[in-house]
Amino acid sequence: MTIRQWARRYGVRVLGRAGRSVVYDFDDLATIEGCIWRRDDVPETPEERDQLRARLAAA
């Protein structure tokens, strides 16, 4: 699966554009990848993924 497919499927946070390229939030993409590798459900919104990342960092 490509980053663009993840961005479209999971609504990844967009930070801006660099020319014709879209710049995505790397932390958001990394959280999605972690959920996929752990076989967990991917939270629907970037805010829910932020909360998940905070919980995992505190653990």
N, C-alpha and C positions, 0 to 999 in steps of 0.2 A: 504494500500500500504506500502511496506517496504522501508527502506532506500536504499537497493541495487537496487530496482526497480527505485527509484527516480534517483539514481546515474547513472544508465544506460540510462534512458529516457532523463534526462536533462543535462547529461555531467557534473556532479558535479566535482569540483576541488579535485584532490587527493593530499594529503600532503605527503603520504609515506605509508610504510608498517610496521606493528608490528608483526613479525612472519608471520603467514598465513593470518592475518587480514589486511584489507585495512583501512587506516585512511583518512577520508573525512574532508573537510573544513566545520566546524559546521556552520559558518556564511552563507555559500552558501546554506546549507540544510535548515537553518532557513528562509532564504529569499524565497526559493521555497515553504516551508510550509505556509508562510504568504501569498504568491500569491494565493495558492490553497484555503486557508480559506477565502480570500477576493474575490475569484472567478475572479481574474485578470489573464491575460495571463502571463505565466512564461517566462521571457527573455531567449533567446536561449543559451547565452554563460555566463560563470562565470564573465567575464568583464562587460557585460550588467547588471548582477545582482549586481555587486559591485556599479555600477552607480545608480541603483535603490535604493540600501541601503543608499547611500550617500544623495540622494534626500529626502528620507523618514526621515532620521535623521535631515536634515536641516529644515524640515517643522515643 
